[in-house]
Amino acid sequence: MSAGAEASPSGTATPSRPTRPALLVLTLSLAVTTLSLLQSLVVPVLGPIGEQLGVSPAAAGWVLTANLLAAAVLTPVLGRLGDIHGERPVVLGILAAVAVGTLLAIVTRSLPLLLVARVLQGSSYGLFPLSISLLRRELPPERLSVAMSIVSSTLGVGGVVGLVAAGLLTGDGGDYHRPFWIGLGVTLVSLALGAVTLPRRAVTVTGRVDWAGAVLLGIGLVLLLLPVSQGNGWGWTSPATLGCAAGAVAVLTGWVLFQQRRAEPLVRPALLADPRMLVPNLAGLATGVGLFVSFLAVMQYVQTPPDAAGYGFGAPVLEAAVVYLLPGGVLGIALAPVAGRVVDRIGPLLTLLSGSVAGVAGFVVLAAGRAEPSLVVVAGLLTQAWVTVAYAALPALVVSAVRSSETGVANAVNSIARAVGQAVGSTVTVALLAATLDPATGFPRAAAFTAVSLLGAGAALVVVLVSAGGMVRAGRRGPRDSGHTADGGTAGAERATACAGEWSPVSGIR
């Protein structure tokens, strides 16, 4: 099916306004940048937030936790709403909610209201799966891989921009509200551009949102993410941590059983168990771990004063962000369209494998050569290349595995996997560094950064193994399961549709 046409329930195409691919990709890229920007710009200002609001560091940490919990609850629901009611109204609604939340974050000096603002901003996580769904429906197969790669890359690039912006605006001890102005500006521009650019399409998918399943899933994810994000403060063996973990297992198990009984489940259990979905979800989880391990390890290490700790470069926040992180962001922007073409040429699994090898190399360099500033920059470039390539390949794997009516919710599940990985990466990194504080200096011992680097290398190695396993399985079962087929990747998705009892033609990946 060509761009500018839409399938009717009978499978025929109905005329619609032609889509301008470049403008659509620009609009969606800016929208997804809003997500990653607002996610990362608070990381360097958690300390100032606590000081300026007069709250403890543990209380200030809820600024991150509230955003993550809201994302976990809202993302699958927003993805499903987009599948049923069309992506345009849901995307515009999300951007409006994010704008309100960001404005509230700017004007409030109350922690509870700031947490409300961060909950509203958490809806931005739904922008990515909806963007992939829009691209799949609007673009022809020959443009899809590159377009998804460009949009996906902004998840990593926007994170770097957020850290740099926070460094620029608060490096001199300035007001923590300042970075939110950048977030508000990007959100408002995205909203205006989306209102003009996003295509209006008649809804062709029937169904409804499984609200009971959404509530149950939300409770399970909250119980899962609370101990992950708060374990350092609560204690890993505390009753609260263990109770939440046990509750998460019980609720999520009950949710799977509940979904099996629903005529129109929020997420088909078979979708979660499909090996073709396990690969991108496990890879997304591990890539999320590596992304935040890299960010936090590099920022902490280069800012450590060498005279006091015996290592580090004593870089201020601005220098740490611009010199050591920004080059990776620039590389990500340049690499994104190339990565999309590589996915087209060699397939998403081999692309994912190649990128994760670069990630392993980057963390090994960080573990062994971090005494030299230039090698820390090289390590950052290699890890950012991994994240960019992985984010190019993951949506291609998801799209090739599911029917078109489930594109939004399937990518939402993958987004949750990445978000959980980011929470695990940040929490474990902080825990490792805090556990090795030298009483004489107040800084982590140098060996802690080796351990953190090896954690990142292990996360990248997991992606190597997962993608290699996917390739072996694809080789045994034939190209229909490879996630990259000669007919544009449609065979695997169509087979998934047929197995689910519903047939609909889908756009695939060349």
C-alpha positions as CSV (number, residue, x, y, z in Angstrom):
1,M,0.0,0.0,0.0
2,S,1.4,3.4,-0.8
3,A,1.7,6.4,1.4
4,G,-1.4,8.5,1.4
5,A,-3.8,5.6,1.2
6,E,-5.5,3.7,4.0
7,A,-6.9,0.3,4.2
8,S,-10.6,0.1,4.8
9,P,-12.1,-2.8,6.8
10,S,-12.6,-4.7,3.5
11,G,-9.0,-4.4,2.6
12,T,-9.4,-1.8,-0.2
13,A,-7.6,1.5,-0.2
14,T,-9.5,4.8,0.2
15,P,-8.2,8.1,-1.0
16,S,-6.7,10.4,1.6
17,R,-4.5,13.5,1.6
18,P,-0.9,12.6,0.6
19,T,1.6,12.4,3.4
20,R,4.8,14.4,3.1
21,P,7.3,11.9,4.6
22,A,10.1,14.3,5.5
23,L,7.7,16.7,7.4
24,L,6.0,13.8,9.2
25,V,9.4,12.4,10.3
26,L,10.5,15.8,11.5
27,T,7.3,16.3,13.5
28,L,7.5,12.9,15.1
29,S,11.2,13.2,15.8
30,L,10.6,16.5,17.6
31,A,7.7,14.9,19.6
32,V,9.9,12.0,20.7
33,T,12.7,14.4,21.6
34,T,10.2,15.9,24.1
35,L,10.0,12.6,25.8
36,S,13.8,12.0,26.1
37,L,14.5,15.6,26.9
38,L,12.1,15.8,29.8
39,Q,13.3,12.4,31.0
40,S,16.9,13.4,31.3
41,L,17.0,17.1,32.1
42,V,16.0,16.5,35.8
43,V,18.9,14.1,36.4
44,P,21.6,16.8,37.0
45,V,19.2,19.0,39.0
46,L,17.9,16.5,41.6
47,G,20.4,18.0,44.1
48,P,19.2,21.6,43.5
49,I,15.6,20.5,43.6
50,G,16.1,19.1,47.0
51,E,18.0,22.2,48.2
52,Q,15.7,24.8,46.7
53,L,12.5,23.0,47.9
54,G,13.9,22.2,51.3
55,V,13.4,18.4,51.0
56,S,15.7,15.4,51.5
57,P,17.5,13.7,48.6
58,A,15.2,10.7,49.0
59,A,12.1,12.9,48.6
60,A,13.7,14.7,45.6
61,G,14.3,11.3,44.0
62,W,10.5,10.9,43.6
63,V,10.8,13.5,40.8
64,L,12.3,10.7,38.7
65,T,10.2,7.9,40.2
66,A,6.8,9.6,39.7
67,N,7.6,10.2,36.0
68,L,8.6,6.6,35.5
69,L,5.6,5.2,37.3
70,A,3.2,7.3,35.3
71,A,4.9,6.2,32.1
72,A,4.6,2.5,33.0
73,V,0.9,2.9,33.7
74,L,-0.1,5.2,30.8
75,T,2.1,3.9,27.9
76,P,0.2,0.7,27.0
77,V,-3.2,2.4,27.4
78,L,-2.1,5.3,25.1
79,G,-0.7,2.8,22.6
80,R,-4.0,0.9,22.5
81,L,-6.0,4.1,22.3
82,G,-4.0,5.1,19.2
83,D,-4.5,1.7,17.6
84,I,-8.3,2.0,18.1
85,H,-9.1,5.7,17.8
86,G,-6.2,6.9,15.5
87,E,-2.8,8.3,16.5
88,R,-3.4,12.0,15.7
89,P,-5.9,12.9,18.6
90,V,-3.9,10.8,21.1
91,V,-0.6,12.4,20.1
92,L,-2.0,15.9,20.3
93,G,-3.7,15.1,23.6
94,I,-0.4,13.8,25.1
95,L,1.5,16.9,24.0
96,A,-1.2,19.2,25.5
97,A,-0.9,17.3,28.8
98,V,2.9,17.5,28.7
99,A,2.7,21.2,28.1
100,V,0.4,21.7,31.1
101,G,2.7,19.6,33.2
102,T,5.8,21.4,32.2
103,L,4.3,24.8,32.8
104,L,3.2,23.6,36.3
105,A,6.8,22.4,36.9
106,I,8.0,25.9,36.0
107,V,5.7,27.9,38.2
108,T,5.4,25.7,41.3
109,R,7.7,25.6,44.3
110,S,5.9,22.7,46.0
111,L,7.2,19.2,45.8
112,P,3.7,17.6,45.6
113,L,2.8,19.9,42.7
114,L,6.1,19.1,41.0
115,L,5.3,15.4,41.3
116,V,1.9,16.1,39.7
117,A,3.8,17.9,36.9
118,R,6.1,14.9,36.4
119,V,3.1,12.5,36.2
120,L,1.6,14.6,33.4
121,Q,5.0,14.6,31.7
122,G,5.1,10.9,32.1
123,S,2.4,10.6,29.4
124,S,5.1,11.6,26.9
125,Y,6.3,8.0,26.9
126,G,3.3,7.2,24.8
127,L,4.6,9.4,22.0
128,F,7.2,6.9,20.7
129,P,4.9,3.8,20.1
130,L,2.3,6.1,18.6
131,S,4.9,7.6,16.3
132,I,6.0,4.2,15.1
133,S,2.4,3.3,14.5
134,L,1.9,6.4,12.4
135,L,5.0,5.8,10.3
136,R,4.0,2.2,9.6
137,R,0.6,3.3,8.4
138,E,1.6,6.4,6.4
139,L,4.9,5.5,4.8
140,P,5.7,3.0,2.0
141,P,7.9,0.1,2.9
142,E,11.0,1.5,1.2
143,R,11.0,4.6,3.5
144,L,9.9,2.9,6.7
145,S,13.2,1.6,8.2
146,V,15.1,4.9,7.8
147,A,12.1,6.9,9.1
148,M,11.8,4.7,12.2
149,S,15.6,4.9,12.8
150,I,15.6,8.7,12.7
151,V,12.6,8.9,15.1
152,S,14.0,6.3,17.4
153,S,17.4,7.9,17.6
154,T,16.0,10.9,19.2
155,L,15.4,8.8,22.3
156,G,19.1,8.7,22.9
157,V,20.0,12.1,21.4
158,G,17.3,13.9,23.3
159,G,18.7,12.5,26.5
160,V,22.1,14.0,25.8
161,V,20.5,17.3,24.9
162,G,18.6,17.3,28.2
163,L,21.8,16.8,30.2
164,V,23.7,19.4,28.2
165,A,20.8,21.9,28.7
166,A,20.6,21.3,32.4
167,G,24.4,21.8,32.6
168,L,24.2,25.1,30.7
169,L,21.3,26.5,32.7
170,T,22.2,25.3,36.2
171,G,25.9,24.9,36.1
172,D,26.4,28.0,38.2
173,G,24.0,27.0,40.9
174,G,21.0,28.5,39.1
175,D,17.3,27.9,39.6
176,Y,16.3,24.3,38.8
177,H,13.2,25.7,37.0
178,R,15.3,26.9,34.1
179,P,15.7,23.7,32.1
180,F,12.0,23.2,32.1
181,W,11.6,26.2,29.9
182,I,13.5,24.4,27.1
183,G,11.1,21.4,27.6
184,L,8.1,23.7,27.4
185,G,9.4,25.3,24.2
186,V,10.0,22.0,22.5
187,T,6.6,20.7,23.6
188,L,4.7,23.7,22.3
189,V,6.6,23.7,18.9
190,S,5.8,19.9,18.7
191,L,2.1,20.6,19.5
192,A,1.8,23.3,16.9
193,L,3.7,21.3,14.2
194,G,1.7,18.2,15.0
195,A,-1.7,20.1,14.7
196,V,-0.7,21.2,11.2
197,T,1.2,18.1,10.0
198,L,-0.3,14.9,11.5
199,P,-2.7,13.4,9.0
200,R,-6.4,12.9,9.7
201,R,-7.5,9.4,8.9
202,A,-10.8,7.6,9.3
203,V,-10.6,4.9,12.0
204,T,-10.6,1.5,10.5
205,V,-9.8,-0.7,13.6
206,T,-12.6,-1.8,15.8
207,G,-12.4,-2.6,19.4
208,R,-12.2,-1.1,22.8
209,V,-9.6,-0.5,25.6
210,D,-9.5,-3.2,28.2
211,W,-9.7,-0.8,31.2
212,A,-9.8,-3.5,33.8
213,G,-6.7,-5.1,32.3
214,A,-5.0,-1.6,32.1
215,V,-5.6,-1.0,35.8
216,L,-4.3,-4.4,36.8
217,L,-1.2,-4.0,34.6
218,G,-0.6,-0.5,36.0
219,I,-0.8,-1.9,39.6
220,G,1.7,-4.6,38.7
221,L,4.1,-2.3,37.0
222,V,4.0,0.2,39.9
223,L,4.8,-2.6,42.3
224,L,7.6,-3.7,40.1
225,L,9.2,-0.3,39.6
226,L,8.8,1.0,43.1
227,P,11.5,-1.3,44.6
228,V,13.7,-0.9,41.5
229,S,13.7,2.9,41.8
230,Q,13.6,3.2,45.6
231,G,15.6,0.1,46.7
232,N,18.6,2.2,47.6
233,G,16.6,4.3,50.0
234,W,14.3,1.6,51.4
235,G,17.0,-1.1,51.7
236,W,17.1,-4.1,49.3
237,T,16.0,-6.5,52.0
238,S,13.4,-4.2,53.7
239,P,9.8,-5.4,54.0
240,A,8.6,-2.6,51.7
241,T,11.1,-3.7,48.9
242,L,10.4,-7.4,49.3
243,G,6.6,-6.9,49.7
244,C,6.4,-4.8,46.5
245,A,8.5,-7.4,44.6
246,A,6.3,-10.2,45.7
247,G,3.2,-8.2,45.0
248,A,4.4,-7.4,41.5
249,V,4.9,-11.1,40.7
250,A,1.5,-12.0,42.0
251,V,-0.4,-9.1,40.2
252,L,1.4,-9.5,36.9
253,T,0.8,-13.3,36.9
254,G,-2.9,-12.6,37.6
255,W,-2.9,-10.0,34.8
256,V,-1.6,-12.6,32.3
257,L,-4.3,-15.1,33.4
258,F,-6.9,-12.3,33.2
259,Q,-5.9,-11.3,29.7
260,Q,-6.2,-14.9,28.5
261,R,-9.9,-14.7,29.4
262,R,-10.7,-11.4,27.8
263,A,-12.2,-11.3,24.3
264,E,-10.4,-8.0,23.6
265,P,-7.3,-8.0,25.9
266,L,-5.1,-4.9,26.3
267,V,-2.1,-7.1,25.2
268,R,-2.5,-10.6,23.9
269,P,-0.5,-13.0,26.1
270,A,0.6,-14.8,23.0
271,L,2.2,-11.5,21.9
272,L,4.3,-11.4,25.0
273,A,5.4,-15.0,24.6
274,D,6.2,-14.8,20.9
275,P,10.0,-15.3,20.5
276,R,10.0,-12.6,17.8
277,M,8.8,-10.2,20.5
278,L,11.0,-11.6,23.3
279,V,14.1,-10.6,21.3
280,P,13.3,-6.8,21.0
281,N,11.9,-6.7,24.5
282,L,15.0,-8.3,26.2
283,A,17.3,-6.2,24.0
284,G,15.3,-3.1,24.9
285,L,15.6,-3.8,28.6
286,A,19.4,-4.4,28.3
287,T,19.9,-1.3,26.1
288,G,18.0,0.8,28.7
289,V,20.4,-0.5,31.4
290,G,23.4,0.4,29.3
291,L,22.2,3.9,28.3
292,F,21.9,5.1,31.9
293,V,25.0,3.3,33.1
294,S,26.9,5.2,30.5
295,F,25.3,8.6,31.3
296,L,25.7,8.3,35.1
297,A,29.2,6.7,35.2
298,V,30.7,9.2,32.8
299,M,29.1,12.2,34.5
300,Q,30.1,11.1,38.0
301,Y,33.7,10.1,37.0
302,V,34.7,13.2,35.0
303,Q,33.3,15.5,37.7
304,T,35.3,13.9,40.5
305,P,38.2,16.1,41.6
306,P,41.5,14.2,41.1
307,D,43.2,15.9,44.1
308,A,40.7,14.5,46.5
309,A,39.8,11.1,45.0
310,G,42.9,10.2,43.1
311,Y,41.0,9.9,39.8
312,G,38.6,11.9,37.6
313,F,39.1,15.3,35.9
314,G,37.3,17.7,38.1
315,A,35.1,18.9,35.3
316,P,32.1,21.2,36.1
317,V,28.7,20.1,35.0
318,L,28.7,22.1,31.8
319,E,32.1,20.7,30.7
320,A,31.1,17.2,31.6
321,A,28.0,17.4,29.5
322,V,29.5,19.3,26.5
323,V,32.9,17.6,26.3
324,Y,32.1,14.1,27.3
325,L,28.4,13.5,26.3
326,L,27.6,15.9,23.5
327,P,29.9,14.2,20.9
328,G,27.9,11.1,21.4
329,G,24.6,13.0,20.8
330,V,26.0,14.5,17.6
331,L,27.2,11.0,16.4
332,G,23.7,9.7,17.1
333,I,22.1,12.4,14.9
334,A,24.5,11.6,12.1
335,L,24.2,7.8,12.5
336,A,20.4,7.5,12.6
337,P,19.6,7.6,8.9
338,V,22.7,5.4,8.1
339,A,21.5,2.8,10.7
340,G,18.1,2.8,9.1
341,R,19.6,2.0,5.7
342,V,21.7,-0.8,7.3
343,V,18.5,-2.3,8.8
344,D,17.1,-2.2,5.3
345,R,20.2,-3.9,3.8
346,I,21.2,-6.6,6.3
347,G,18.1,-6.8,8.6
348,P,17.4,-5.7,12.1
349,L,18.9,-8.7,13.9
350,L,22.3,-8.4,12.4
351,T,22.2,-4.6,12.8
352,L,21.3,-5.0,16.5
353,L,24.2,-7.5,16.9
354,S,26.7,-5.2,15.3
355,G,25.6,-2.2,17.4
356,S,25.8,-4.1,20.6
357,V,29.4,-5.2,19.8
358,A,30.3,-1.5,19.7
359,G,28.6,-1.2,23.2
360,V,30.7,-3.9,24.6
361,A,33.8,-2.3,23.2
362,G,32.8,1.1,24.6
363,F,32.4,-0.1,28.2
364,V,35.6,-2.1,28.0
365,V,37.4,1.1,27.0
366,L,35.7,2.9,29.9
367,A,36.8,0.2,32.3
368,A,40.4,0.0,31.2
369,G,41.3,3.5,29.7
370,R,39.3,6.0,31.7
371,A,42.4,7.8,33.0
372,E,42.7,9.5,29.6
373,P,40.0,12.1,28.7
374,S,40.2,11.2,25.1
375,L,39.4,7.6,25.8
376,V,36.4,8.5,27.9
377,V,35.1,10.4,24.9
378,V,35.8,7.4,22.7
379,A,33.9,5.2,25.2
380,G,31.0,7.6,25.1
381,L,31.0,7.6,21.3
382,L,30.9,3.8,21.1
383,T,28.1,3.4,23.7
384,Q,26.0,6.1,22.0
385,A,26.6,4.3,18.7
386,W,25.2,1.1,20.3
387,V,22.1,2.9,21.6
388,T,21.4,4.6,18.3
389,V,21.8,1.4,16.3
390,A,19.7,-0.6,18.8
391,Y,16.9,2.0,18.7
392,A,17.0,1.8,14.9
393,A,16.6,-2.0,14.9
394,L,14.1,-2.5,17.8
395,P,11.0,-0.9,16.2
396,A,11.8,-2.8,13.0
397,L,11.8,-6.1,14.9
398,V,8.5,-5.2,16.6
399,V,6.8,-4.0,13.4
400,S,7.8,-7.2,11.6
401,A,6.4,-9.4,14.3
402,V,2.9,-8.0,14.9
403,R,-0.2,-7.2,12.9
404,S,-0.8,-3.5,12.1
405,S,-3.7,-3.1,14.5
406,E,-1.3,-3.9,17.4
407,T,1.6,-1.7,16.4
408,G,1.0,0.9,19.0
409,V,0.5,-1.4,22.0
410,A,3.4,-3.7,20.9
411,N,5.8,-0.8,20.8
412,A,4.4,0.4,24.1
413,V,5.4,-2.9,25.7
414,N,8.9,-2.4,24.2
415,S,9.0,1.1,25.5
416,I,8.2,-0.2,29.0
417,A,11.0,-2.7,28.7
418,R,13.4,0.1,27.9
419,A,12.1,2.2,30.8
420,V,12.5,-0.6,33.2
421,G,16.0,-1.1,32.0
422,Q,16.8,2.6,32.5
423,A,15.5,2.4,36.0
424,V,17.6,-0.7,36.7
425,G,20.7,0.9,35.2
426,S,20.4,4.1,37.2
427,T,19.5,2.3,40.4
428,V,22.3,-0.3,40.2
429,T,24.9,2.3,39.2
430,V,24.0,4.6,42.1
431,A,24.0,1.6,44.5
432,L,27.5,0.4,43.3
433,L,29.0,3.8,43.6
434,A,27.4,4.5,47.0
435,A,28.5,1.1,48.4
436,T,32.1,1.9,47.8
437,L,32.4,5.4,49.3
438,D,35.8,6.0,50.8
439,P,35.3,7.5,54.3
440,A,38.5,9.5,54.0
441,T,37.5,11.3,50.7
442,G,33.7,11.0,50.5
443,F,34.0,9.7,46.9
444,P,33.5,6.2,45.5
445,R,36.6,4.2,45.2
446,A,38.1,3.8,41.7
447,A,37.2,0.1,41.5
448,A,33.5,1.0,41.6
449,F,33.8,2.6,38.2
450,T,35.4,-0.6,36.9
451,A,32.4,-2.5,38.3
452,V,29.9,-0.1,36.8
453,S,31.7,-0.3,33.4
454,L,31.6,-4.1,33.5
455,L,27.9,-3.9,34.3
456,G,27.4,-1.8,31.1
457,A,29.5,-4.3,29.1
458,G,27.4,-7.1,30.5
459,A,24.2,-5.4,29.3
460,A,25.6,-4.9,25.8
461,L,26.8,-8.6,25.8
462,V,23.2,-9.6,26.7
463,V,22.0,-7.9,23.5
464,V,24.8,-9.6,21.5
465,L,23.6,-13.0,22.8
466,V,19.9,-12.2,22.3
467,S,20.3,-11.0,18.8
468,A,22.6,-13.9,17.9
469,G,20.0,-16.3,19.3
470,G,17.4,-14.7,17.2
471,M,19.5,-15.1,14.1
472,V,20.1,-18.8,14.9
473,R,16.4,-19.4,15.4
474,A,15.6,-17.5,12.2
475,G,18.1,-19.6,10.3
476,R,16.5,-22.8,11.6
477,R,12.9,-21.8,10.8
478,G,13.5,-19.9,7.6
479,P,13.2,-16.2,6.6
480,R,9.6,-15.9,7.6
481,D,10.8,-15.7,11.2
482,S,13.9,-13.6,10.7
483,G,12.3,-10.2,11.1
484,H,13.7,-9.3,7.7
485,T,12.1,-10.9,4.6
486,A,12.5,-10.5,0.9
487,D,9.0,-9.1,0.5
488,G,9.6,-6.3,2.9
489,G,9.2,-8.1,6.2
490,T,5.5,-8.7,5.9
491,A,5.6,-12.5,6.0
492,G,6.3,-12.7,9.8
493,A,3.7,-10.1,10.6
494,E,1.0,-11.6,8.4
495,R,1.7,-15.0,9.9
496,A,1.3,-13.5,13.4
497,T,-2.0,-12.0,12.3
498,A,-3.2,-15.3,10.8
499,C,-2.3,-17.2,14.0
500,A,-4.2,-14.6,16.0
501,G,-7.3,-15.3,14.0
502,E,-7.4,-12.0,12.2
503,W,-5.9,-11.2,8.8
504,S,-5.0,-7.7,7.7
505,P,-2.3,-6.6,5.2
506,V,0.6,-4.8,6.8
507,S,3.4,-2.6,5.7
508,G,6.8,-4.2,6.4
509,I,10.4,-3.6,6.2
510,R,12.5,-3.8,3.2
